[in-house]
Amino acid sequence: MSVLAPPPTLTRFEHTDLNAKVYEHVRAALLSGELAPGERLSLASLSDRLGVSRSPVHQALTRLAAEGLVEVRSRRGYFVTPITTRAVKEGYDVRLGLELIAAERAIGAVGEIELGALREAFEEAQETMLPDRAWDLRAYIYANQRFHSLHLDLAGNEALSAIYAKLPVSLLMERVMADLSFDDLSTEVGNQHRAILTAFAEADLAGAQAAIREHVELGRRMAIEAIEAAGGAR
């Protein structure tokens, strides 16, 4: 995988569909690290930089706060949420628990149609990690999230799926991986995905649980190493 190209900087844009544009633009700046962890987000400053009124900026920050990318501090305003090793460890603990429960409920009760969808998601994730393909972090994050969400959905538990969908783990990984390359890990990640898929196809609960644990621990380690390499919270 090649190193990611520098993210686009905040720029002014035309006054069409402002709410959506401002939200996507500020979100991208948060995920790329252009807006640094702990940085105070001024409505006036962001409005000036984007060439818009404060209203769409306020709406964007409210949405981003709900996603966990922004913190609202009483009487102090909005701040970029720092990513800490504690947040990573806790987020991955919850993810591991949910994935293990889902596997326990789904293994042995999955039909061919559902397995076909999981195979398709696996192939899509593999496509994003091909050595001759330009590294696209967001494409990988999306494909990886789809694969994991599908194998959660196989449990047939809507509450479980809803909780999993709200976990900030994918956002955490997108932020910590924004300016890093993981050339030596793409094969390992792909093999772990394959092991999960195979275990589901063969109704192998122990195999699925082992593969899930290994994969979640790899993600946790990657995130913590990235934070530590940056000298602390990102």
C-alpha positions as CSV (number, residue, x, y, z in Angstrom):
1,M,0.0,0.0,0.0
2,S,1.3,3.5,-0.8
3,V,1.2,6.4,1.6
4,L,-2.0,8.4,1.4
5,A,-2.0,11.7,-0.5
6,P,-2.3,14.8,1.6
7,P,-6.0,15.6,2.4
8,P,-7.6,18.6,0.8
9,T,-7.5,21.7,2.9
10,L,-10.6,23.6,4.0
11,T,-11.6,25.9,1.1
12,R,-14.5,28.2,0.3
13,F,-17.3,26.8,-1.9
14,E,-20.5,27.8,-3.6
15,H,-23.7,28.4,-1.7
16,T,-25.6,25.3,-2.8
17,D,-26.7,22.5,-0.4
18,L,-24.6,24.2,2.3
19,N,-25.6,22.0,5.3
20,A,-24.5,18.8,3.6
21,K,-21.4,20.4,2.1
22,V,-20.2,22.0,5.3
23,Y,-20.8,18.8,7.3
24,E,-18.9,16.6,4.8
25,H,-16.0,19.1,4.5
26,V,-15.5,19.6,8.3
27,R,-15.9,15.8,8.8
28,A,-13.2,15.1,6.3
29,A,-10.9,17.7,8.0
30,L,-11.5,15.9,11.3
31,L,-10.8,12.5,9.9
32,S,-7.7,13.5,8.1
33,G,-6.2,15.3,11.1
34,E,-6.3,18.7,9.4
35,L,-8.3,19.8,12.5
36,A,-6.1,18.6,15.3
37,P,-7.2,16.6,18.4
38,G,-8.2,18.9,21.2
39,E,-8.4,21.9,18.9
40,R,-11.1,24.4,19.7
41,L,-13.6,24.8,16.8
42,S,-14.7,28.4,16.4
43,L,-18.0,29.0,14.6
44,A,-16.8,32.3,13.4
45,S,-13.4,31.0,12.2
46,L,-14.9,28.0,10.4
47,S,-17.6,30.2,8.8
48,D,-15.0,32.6,7.5
49,R,-12.7,29.9,6.2
50,L,-15.6,28.2,4.3
51,G,-17.3,31.4,3.2
52,V,-20.7,30.5,4.8
53,S,-22.9,31.7,7.6
54,R,-22.6,30.2,11.1
55,S,-25.9,28.3,10.8
56,P,-24.6,25.4,8.6
57,V,-21.4,25.2,10.6
58,H,-23.4,24.9,13.8
59,Q,-25.5,22.2,12.3
60,A,-22.4,20.4,11.1
61,L,-20.7,20.5,14.5
62,T,-23.9,19.3,16.2
63,R,-24.0,16.2,13.9
64,L,-20.3,15.6,14.4
65,A,-20.8,15.8,18.2
66,A,-23.4,13.1,17.9
67,E,-20.9,10.9,16.0
68,G,-18.3,11.4,18.7
69,L,-15.8,13.3,16.5
70,V,-16.5,16.6,18.3
71,E,-16.9,17.3,22.0
72,V,-19.2,20.0,23.4
73,R,-17.8,21.5,26.6
74,S,-20.1,23.6,28.7
75,R,-19.6,27.3,28.2
76,R,-16.4,26.7,26.3
77,G,-17.7,25.5,22.9
78,Y,-16.7,22.8,20.4
79,F,-13.4,20.9,20.5
80,V,-12.0,18.1,18.3
81,T,-12.3,14.9,20.3
82,P,-8.9,13.4,21.1
83,I,-8.2,9.8,20.3
84,T,-6.6,8.2,23.3
85,T,-5.3,4.7,23.9
86,R,-8.0,4.2,26.5
87,A,-10.7,5.1,24.0
88,V,-9.3,2.6,21.5
89,K,-9.0,-0.2,24.1
90,E,-12.5,0.3,25.4
91,G,-14.0,0.6,21.9
92,Y,-12.3,-2.6,20.7
93,D,-13.4,-4.4,23.9
94,V,-17.0,-3.6,23.1
95,R,-16.6,-4.5,19.4
96,L,-15.0,-7.9,20.4
97,G,-17.9,-8.7,22.8
98,L,-20.5,-7.9,20.2
99,E,-18.8,-9.9,17.4
100,L,-18.4,-13.0,19.6
101,I,-22.0,-12.9,20.7
102,A,-23.1,-12.5,17.1
103,A,-21.0,-15.5,16.0
104,E,-22.5,-17.6,18.8
105,R,-26.0,-16.8,17.6
106,A,-25.3,-17.1,13.9
107,I,-23.0,-20.1,13.4
108,G,-24.9,-23.1,12.1
109,A,-28.0,-21.0,11.3
110,V,-26.8,-19.1,8.2
111,G,-28.4,-19.8,4.8
112,E,-26.7,-19.8,1.4
113,I,-28.1,-16.4,0.5
114,E,-26.6,-14.8,3.7
115,L,-23.3,-16.6,3.1
116,G,-23.2,-15.3,-0.5
117,A,-23.6,-11.8,0.7
118,L,-20.8,-12.2,3.2
119,R,-18.6,-13.7,0.5
120,E,-19.3,-10.7,-1.7
121,A,-18.4,-8.3,1.1
122,F,-15.2,-10.2,1.7
123,E,-14.2,-9.9,-2.0
124,E,-15.0,-6.2,-2.0
125,A,-12.7,-5.8,1.1
126,Q,-10.0,-7.8,-0.6
127,E,-10.2,-5.6,-3.7
128,T,-9.2,-2.5,-1.6
129,M,-6.0,-4.2,-0.5
130,L,-4.6,-5.5,-3.8
131,P,-0.9,-4.6,-4.2
132,D,-1.3,-3.2,-7.6
133,R,-4.2,-0.9,-6.6
134,A,-3.7,2.7,-5.3
135,W,-4.4,2.7,-1.5
136,D,-7.7,4.4,-0.8
137,L,-8.2,4.5,3.0
138,R,-11.9,5.4,2.9
139,A,-12.7,2.6,0.4
140,Y,-11.0,0.1,2.7
141,I,-12.7,1.5,5.8
142,Y,-16.1,1.3,4.0
143,A,-15.5,-2.2,2.7
144,N,-14.2,-3.5,6.0
145,Q,-17.1,-2.0,7.9
146,R,-19.6,-3.6,5.5
147,F,-18.0,-7.0,5.9
148,H,-18.1,-6.8,9.7
149,S,-21.6,-5.3,9.8
150,L,-22.9,-8.2,7.7
151,H,-21.5,-10.9,9.9
152,L,-23.1,-9.1,12.9
153,D,-26.4,-9.0,11.1
154,L,-26.3,-12.8,10.6
155,A,-27.2,-13.1,14.3
156,G,-30.6,-11.7,13.4
157,N,-30.6,-9.4,16.4
158,E,-31.7,-5.9,15.5
159,A,-30.6,-4.4,18.8
160,L,-27.2,-6.0,18.5
161,S,-26.8,-4.7,15.0
162,A,-27.9,-1.2,16.0
163,I,-25.4,-1.0,18.9
164,Y,-22.6,-2.2,16.6
165,A,-23.5,0.4,13.9
166,K,-23.0,3.2,16.5
167,L,-19.6,2.1,17.6
168,P,-16.9,4.7,16.7
169,V,-14.3,2.1,16.0
170,S,-14.3,2.7,12.2
171,L,-14.0,6.4,12.7
172,L,-11.1,5.8,15.2
173,M,-9.3,3.8,12.6
174,E,-9.8,6.3,9.8
175,R,-8.4,9.0,12.0
176,V,-5.3,7.2,13.2
177,M,-4.6,5.7,9.8
178,A,-5.0,9.0,7.9
179,D,-1.3,9.6,7.3
180,L,0.2,6.1,7.8
181,S,0.8,3.1,5.6
182,F,0.3,-0.5,6.6
183,D,2.0,-2.3,3.7
184,D,3.0,-5.3,5.8
185,L,-0.4,-5.9,7.3
186,S,-2.7,-6.1,4.3
187,T,-2.1,-9.8,3.7
188,E,-2.6,-10.5,7.4
189,V,-5.9,-8.6,7.5
190,G,-7.1,-10.4,4.3
191,N,-6.3,-13.8,5.8
192,Q,-8.1,-13.0,9.0
193,H,-11.2,-11.9,7.0
194,R,-11.0,-15.2,5.0
195,A,-10.7,-17.2,8.3
196,I,-13.9,-15.5,9.6
197,L,-15.8,-16.2,6.3
198,T,-14.6,-19.9,6.3
199,A,-15.7,-20.5,9.8
200,F,-19.2,-19.1,9.1
201,A,-19.4,-21.3,6.0
202,E,-18.3,-24.4,7.8
203,A,-20.4,-23.7,10.9
204,D,-17.2,-23.7,13.0
205,L,-18.0,-21.6,16.1
206,A,-14.6,-22.2,17.8
207,G,-12.8,-21.2,14.6
208,A,-15.0,-18.1,14.1
209,Q,-14.3,-17.0,17.7
210,A,-10.6,-17.5,17.4
211,A,-10.5,-15.6,14.0
212,I,-12.6,-12.7,15.4
213,R,-10.3,-12.4,18.5
214,E,-7.2,-12.4,16.4
215,H,-8.6,-9.8,14.0
216,V,-10.0,-7.4,16.6
217,E,-6.7,-7.6,18.5
218,L,-4.8,-6.7,15.3
219,G,-7.0,-3.6,14.8
220,R,-6.5,-2.6,18.4
221,R,-2.8,-2.9,18.1
222,M,-2.6,-1.0,14.9
223,A,-4.5,1.9,16.4
224,I,-2.5,2.0,19.6
225,E,0.8,1.9,17.7
226,A,-0.3,4.8,15.5
227,I,-1.3,6.9,18.6
228,E,2.0,6.1,20.3
229,A,4.0,6.8,17.1
230,A,2.4,10.3,17.1
231,G,3.5,10.9,20.6
232,G,0.1,10.6,22.3
233,A,-3.5,11.4,21.7
234,R,-4.4,12.0,18.0
